[in-house]
Amino acid sequence: MSAHVVTLGCRLNLAESERIRVMFAAEPGEVVIVNSCAVTSEAVRQTRQAIRKARRAQPDARLLVTGCAADIERESFAAMDEVDGLVANSAKLDPRSWNLPPAQTPPAPTKTRAFIAVQNGCDHACTFCVIPQGRGTSRSLSVAQVLREVGAHLARGAQEIVLTGVDLTSWGEDLPGAPGLGVLVEAILGEYPALPRLRLSSVDGIEIDPLLFDLIAGEARVMPQLHLSLQHGHDLILKRMKRRHGRSDAVSLVERLKARRPELAIGADLIAGFPTETDAHHAANRAIIEELDIVHAHVFPYSARPGTPAARMPQVDGATIKARAAELRETAAKVRQAWLGSLVGQPLAVLVEKDGTGHAANFARVRAPEGAVPGTVMTIIPTRLDEGLLA
């Protein structure tokens, strides 16, 4: 049987959960593994909720917890009655950590899209973030290791490869010669000319090297979607977050990329209600959604994490944070709706998934025609927009 793995949080966790699931494929007995997230207090709350739900659903299973939350709040998770054991985040891909034979783990079964974690950890110190405590310092897979993983997924029918990491654009800094992420992307495309689609998960715009910039701007097989770890639209708040970019850096990056590839769809993470945020700061945060034409926005209400510098700053009250997050989401929804509407009548190359929908190259969600085969890329011309879904 395969273990039941519950995944919270980022795409890196998704990739790791697939590998954990494969490790347990031949193991007897009932096992539930919760791969936790600690990016916000809400994520930790949802992890606890997922643990309780999993225990109710499978009362006789062995329930194990791993992931960032299990490392950062180890004692509190260990004290939960529902939990039978914890596995360190840094050791969760080692079969021995689960008392499994240390045999060579086969590649995870490939679905429509394959997530490959090419980088882990983070060397930065953003004032709101606890993830380095759960993931450690930045470390990269070698080019050869990544190429082997890509090849294994392609052999299993993958049509799209997604590169993931905690700080994806810091890939290579710990490798000989400190290559930039562009070197890895170029190597993948060169080694596998039949790979139809290569996508990047969240990137730090200030870390995009010149080669990667050129590939995003001009390589058709690199999907025209860029998700920025932006976090805010006001320079003072970015400084207090200890981010390494300013508002103008993000604006310039998007302008230069779109000048060469106008169809590029921009996504971004944005935090509402960061400590000391005023109405003017919030207005700048809201305005950057329209200025950058952010069509894939992930809005997070600020959540104080104990032990971080931001938790010691003057806090914005909870009701204001909630209201500002709602306003950011409202603006983002309007921008996204207008963008989706502009795609009606346009031919879109859609990777069909099992649920009868699929993602276009720009990551717009599209309903596939009846009988469409999952795992195939087909051209669809949507005729309408139906509740946020092109059809």
N, C-alpha and C positions, 0 to 999 in steps of 0.2 A: 504494500500500500504506500501511498505518498502521504507525507504529513500535511495537515491542514495549516497553512501559513497565512496569518492575518498581517497585512502590511499597512503601516501608517507612514505618512510623510512623503519623502521625495522620490524621484525616479531612481536615484541610487539605491534606495531601499528596495524598490521594485526589482531591480536587477539582482540584488543580493538575495532576495526572497526566492527568486527562481532557482538560484544555485542551491539554496538550502533545501528547497523542495526536491530537487534531484538527488541530493545526498541521502534523503530518507526514502527514496523510491522503493528500495527492496527491503525496508525494515518492517517487521511485523508489529502489531499493536497500534493503539490509538495515541497519536501525538499531536498536540496543538502548539504552534510556535507563534508568538506575537512579536513582530519586528517593529519596535517602538520608535517614536519620534519625540524630540524635545525642543523643537524650534520655537515653540511658544508654550505658555502655560495651558492654553487651550489644547494644544497637541498632546501634552501630558495627560490632561483630563480625558481626552478621547482615548488615549492608550489604556487608562484604567477602565474606562467604560467597555472597551473592546475585550479586555481580559475577563471582566465579569460576564459579558455576553457569551464569550467562548466557553467559559466554565458552565454556564447554564445549558448551553447547547450540547456540550459533551462532558457530562459530570464525571465520567470514569476515565477520561483521557489524561495523559501526562501533559501538563501545561508548562511550557518553558517560555521565558521572555528574554529577548536580546534587543539590540538597537541603542540609540543614543540615550533615550530616557532611562533605560535599564542601567546604563553606566553612570549617568549624572545624578540620578536619584535612586541609587542601588538599594540603600537600606529601606526606603519606603516601599519599593516594589517587592523586595524580599519578604517584607512583613505582611503582604496581602495573603489572605487565606487561600485564595484561588491559585496562587503561583507555587509550582513545585520546584522551580529552579531558575537560575539566571545564567546566561552565557555572555561573556564580555563581547562588546561590539567589535573589538579588534581581532577576536578569535572566532567569529561566527561562521567564517567560510572554511574553517579547519575542521574536518570530520571528527578529529579526536576530541574537540571541545564538546561534542554531542555524544561521546562514547561510541562513535561509529568507526568502522575499519578505515584506516588512512589510505584507502585505495584511490587510484586516479578517478576523480569525479568526471563523469561524462558531461558534455555540454548540455545545458538546459534545453528542453524541447522548445523549438522555435515556433512562435505563433506568426501573426502577420508582421509584427515589428519586434526587433530584438534590441534590448537595452544592454549596453556594455559599459561597465564601470571602469573607466581608464585612469581615474585619479581618485584619491581619497584624502581626507584630512584637510586642514587649512592652517596657513601660517599667519593669517591676518588676525586682527584683534578688534573687530567691530564692537562697539560698546554695548550693543543690545544682544549679542549672540553668545550662546553657550555651546554651540556645535563643536568647536575645537576641543572642548572638554570630553565630548563623546566620541570624536573621530581622530583626535591626535593631530600630528603635524602632517603637512602635505607630502604625499608620496605617489609615484606614477608607475603604471605598467610600462614596460619597454615597448618599442614599436613592434618588435617580433611577437611579444605576448599578445598585443592587441590584434595583430594580423591573424594569428592563430584562432583567436576567438571569433573574429569576423568571418573567417573561412568556415568555421564549424557551423555558424548560424546560416550562412549562405547555402551550405550543403543541405541544410534542413529546410530550405525553402524561403528564408527571409527575403522580403522585398525592400525592407527599410531597416537600416542600422541607426540607432540613436546612441550617441556618445554622452555619457553622464559622468558626474563627479561632484564632490562637495564644492570645489572651486575649480571647475573644469578648465578654465583658461590659464590656470597655473600649472597645467600638465607640462612635464618636461623640466621644470626648474631644478629638480633633484637628480636628473639623469646626466650622464657625461655630455659636456658641451651645452647643457641647458637649452635644448631645442624648444621652439615655441609650438603651440598647438597646431599651427598651420603645417608644420612638418609631418605630424601624425595624420592629419586629414589628407594631405597630398599623398602620403604613403599608402593609405587605404584605397584611395581612388586609383592610384597607379597599379597597385597589386591586383585589384579586382575591378577591371573595366566593365564587367557585366553587372556590377552592383547598381541597381536603379536609383536608390535614394539613400542619402546620408543626411542625418539631422543632428543638430546640436541641442543639448538641453541648456539650462540657464548659464549665461556667460557674464563675466565681469567686463564691461565694455572697455575699460581703461587698459585691460590686459590683452586685447586683441592685437596680435602681431601683424606686420605688413603682409606676410604671405596668407595668413588666415583671412585678413580683410579682402584680399584679392579673390580668394576662393569663395567667400560669402557673396561678394559682389558679382562674380563672373562665371562661376562653375554651376552648370545646370543641374548636376547631380547633388549638389549641396542645396537642401531645401530652402526656399525663400521665406524663411521664418527665423527671427532672431529674438530670443527671450533674454532681456537684460536684467541683471541683478541691480536694479536702479535704486530702489528703497525710498527715495524722496525727490521732490522737485525744487527744494530750496537749499541754497549753499550753506547757510548757517546750520541747518539741521543735518545736512550731510557731513559737515565738519564735526558736529557733536556725536554723530554716529561713528566717526573715525573712518568714513569711506574715503577712498583715494581719488574720487572723481568729483567734479563739480557739475552743475546743471549744464553749463555751456559745453562740457565734454560730451555729454550724452546727446545734446542737440546737434553738435557738429558731426558726431559719429553717424547718426541716423541720416542727416542731410547728405553726407558724402556717400554713404551706401546706397541711398535711394536715388541719388543722381545717376548711379550706374545700374541699379536694379530697382526700378520704380515699383515693381510688384511685391517687394519685400514687406512681409507682415511683421509688425513689431509687437512683442509682448514685454511685460515688465512686472517685477515685484514692487509693491508700494506699501509702506507702513503708514497707518493713520494714527495720529495722536501720540507721536514720539514725545518724550519729556521736553518741556520748554516750548513746545509747538504753539504758536499764536495763530489767530485767525488769518493773518497775512501769510504765515508759513503754509498753512493749510490751503489757502487760495492758490499759492504757487504749486503745491503738490497736485491740486486738482487741475490746474491749467496745463501742466506738462502732459497730461493724458491726451488732450486735444493737440498740443503743439507737436508731439511726437507721433500722433495718430496711433495710440496704443490700442490695438484691437484684441489682444490677449492679455488682459490685466488680472493679476493675482493681488488682491487687496487684503492686508493683514491688519487688524486692530492691534495697536501696540500692547504687548503683554510683558510686564516686568519679570525678568528672570533673576532669582536671588544669586548674588555673587558677581553680577555684571556691573560695570560702571554706570550704565544707564539707569539701573534700579536705584542708584543713589542720587540721581538728578531730580529736580522738581517735577513731579508727575502731573499729567493732565487727568482731570477727573474722568471716571468711567463712562458717564453719560455722554460727555463731549467726544470721547474717543469713538464710542458707538455711532454717534451722529455723523462724525466726520468720515468714518469708514463707509457709512451708508451713502454719503454724498459722493465719495470717490467711486463707489460701485455704480451709482446712478449715472455719473458722467461717462464711466467706462462702458456701460451698457448702451448709451446713446451712440458713442463712437463706433462700437462694435456693430450695432444694428445698421448704421449707415454703410459700413464697410461690407457687411454681408449682402445688403441690398444691391450694392454695386457689382456683386459677383453674379447676380441673376442674369442668365442669358450668355454667360461666359463659359467657354469650354474649360473644364477642370480635370486634371489628372488625379484620380481618387484611388487610394489604396483601400480596397474593400475589406471589411472586418466581419466577424462572425455574427454580429448583431444586426446586420443588414444596412449598416451605415459605413462610412469611411472618412478618412481625412484627405483633403486636397493637399497639394504641395505646400500651400501657405497655412495649413493646419485648420482650415475651415471644415466644419463637420457637414457631411453631405449624405443624404439618403440614397442608397444604391437601388437600382431597379430590381424588381423581383427576379430571382434566379441568378443574380450576380454571384460569382464564385469568390469566397473569402481568400485573401492572399494574392489576389490579382490586381493589377493597376489598370483602370479603365477610364476612358474619357466620358465625363458626364456634363451635360449642359443643363444646369438647374433652371427651372421655369418659375419658381416662387420661393419665398422665405416663409417657413412654417414654424413659428415659435422657436426661433433661433437656429433652425435646421434648414439648410438648403435642400430643396427637393425638386 
